[in-house]
Amino acid sequence: MMSIYSSLKKFTCRRSRFNVLEANYIISRNLSGCTTNTGVGTRNIIQPPSCLNSFWESAWNILDNAVSTRGSSTRYVNFATIDSYTNTPEARIVALQHVNRNIDRIDFYADMTSPKVHQIQQNKEGAITLWDPLFFIQSRLSVKVDILHLGDDNCDKDVVKEAWDALPSRIQLCYGANPHPGAQIDDPSNFTKKANIMNFCIFACNVYKMDLVYLDPEDRMRDRRALYLKSENWEGKWLSP
């Protein structure tokens, strides 16, 4: 099986125009706490997480890397909600936009007319799942979601306007579909898109639980799993993987 370093080297070469290696060094250093000098630079040696705090830090580093490194493979994550009408889960892929570990929050954007907005309005609970293919870490995050949009007098509207203004015009078109996302249409091209800031909103996901799994690529006995709760100050506890 290809070694972790070989996978990382191959991946980095394919995306040499991005500064991915430097960001991922921080993650692997937190995981293993050890590096080796190869004569041509410092190589990362990833070991199974042995410290609860460093495992938790690595998960947040992966999230930081997802939004700060162009082309990151972990920017697109699974976001799940509960449909209150059917009492069934609904999942979709969303693009992470902002990460703030100081307040345990992750943001992404949505259209106010999309079904997931109604689902969150009925039930603020959501779940985010991501997989980092370089460091073999799955992160499952339980979140409570606040929806920030210009129609809400209780939110900071400047934050919404600033986020909107930062979007390229082609991305702004994602917020203004007619009919609304998910509506039935007679023809696949029977819709229009016109940018509308009133359709734009921020899903502010407040993380309160993190379930982390490291899956070793070569030895199942080196797998590791840990659970962290905000109510317990993120101290963490080991779980059977």
QUIQUISUL-V811039 format. One record per run of one state. SS is the DSSP state (H for helix, E for strand, - for the rest). FROM is the first residue (numbers start at 1). TO is the last residue. If there is no record, write none. Layout:
ss=SS from=FROM to=TO
ss=SS from=FROM to=TO
This chain:
ss=- from=1 to=3
ss=H from=4 to=14
ss=- from=15 to=19
ss=H from=20 to=32
ss=- from=33 to=34
ss=E from=35 to=37
ss=- from=38 to=41
ss=E from=42 to=44
ss=- from=45 to=51
ss=H from=52 to=68
ss=- from=69 to=75
ss=E from=76 to=83
ss=- from=84 to=87
ss=E from=88 to=100
ss=- from=101 to=104
ss=E from=105 to=111
ss=- from=112 to=114
ss=H from=115 to=122
ss=- from=123 to=124
ss=E from=125 to=132
ss=- from=133 to=136
ss=E from=137 to=148
ss=- from=149 to=156
ss=H from=157 to=165
ss=- from=166 to=168
ss=H from=169 to=172
ss=- from=173 to=176
ss=E from=177 to=178
ss=- from=179 to=191
ss=E from=192 to=193
ss=- from=194 to=196
ss=H from=197 to=199
ss=E from=200 to=214
ss=- from=215 to=219
ss=H from=220 to=222
ss=- from=223 to=223
ss=E from=224 to=229
ss=H from=230 to=232
ss=- from=233 to=236
ss=E from=237 to=239
ss=- from=240 to=241
